[in-house]
């Protein structure tokens, strides 16, 4: 995997690991604004103290993290191909 100088590619495995371990905080690695949004929503979901919605919320964060990293890397590779 190569990238443009100064713009590194992000690792999908690291994004997934961070989001599984830390939920919305781990999403910050993949998508800053996505992480901020999910932290805000997470305060409500987690404070409800319901198990099932909390698990679903955690899984959404993980899927979002992987998608955000793949979109980031794709954008970087398209910019590389143009140059």
C-alpha positions in Angstrom: 0.0 0.0 0.0 1.3 3.4 -0.9 0.1 6.9 -0.3 0.8 10.4 -1.2 3.6 12.1 0.7 2.2 13.6 3.9 -1.2 11.8 3.6 -1.0 8.4 5.2 -3.5 5.6 4.6 -5.4 4.5 7.7 -5.5 0.9 8.8 -8.9 -0.9 8.7 -7.8 -3.4 11.3 -6.8 -0.7 13.7 -10.1 1.2 13.2 -12.0 -2.0 13.8 -10.0 -2.8 17.0 -10.4 0.8 18.3 -14.1 0.8 17.7 -14.7 -2.6 19.2 -12.7 -1.7 22.3 -13.7 1.9 22.8 -16.9 2.3 20.8 -17.5 5.9 19.7 -14.1 7.0 21.1 -12.5 4.5 18.7 -14.5 5.9 15.9 -12.5 9.2 16.3 -9.6 7.4 14.6 -11.6 6.9 11.4 -13.9 9.9 11.4 -13.6 12.9 13.7 -17.1 14.2 13.1 -18.6 10.7 13.1 -16.9 10.1 16.5 -18.2 13.4 17.9 -21.8 12.6 16.7 -21.7 9.0 18.1 -20.3 10.1 21.4 -23.2 12.5 21.7 -25.8 9.9 20.8 -23.9 7.3 22.9 -24.4 9.4 26.1 -28.1 8.9 25.6 -28.1 5.3 24.5 -25.7 4.1 27.2 -27.4 6.1 29.9 -30.7 4.3 29.1 -29.0 1.2 30.7 -30.7 -1.1 28.2 -28.4 -3.9 27.1 -29.6 -4.6 23.5 -29.6 -0.9 22.3 -26.1 -0.5 23.7 -24.8 -3.5 21.8 -26.5 -2.4 18.6 -25.0 1.1 19.1 -21.5 -0.4 19.6 -21.8 -2.5 16.4 -22.9 0.6 14.4 -19.8 2.4 15.6 -17.7 -0.5 14.4 -19.3 -0.7 11.0 -19.1 3.1 10.6 -15.4 3.1 11.5 -14.5 0.4 8.9 -16.6 2.3 6.2 -15.0 5.6 7.1 -11.5 4.2 6.8 -12.2 2.5 3.5 -13.7 5.8 2.1 -10.7 7.7 3.3 -8.2 5.3 1.8 -10.2 5.2 -1.5 -10.1 9.0 -1.7 -6.3 9.1 -1.1 -5.7 6.5 -3.8 -7.9 8.4 -6.3 -5.9 11.5 -5.6 -2.7 9.5 -6.1 -3.9 8.2 -9.5 -4.7 11.7 -10.7 -1.1 12.8 -10.0 
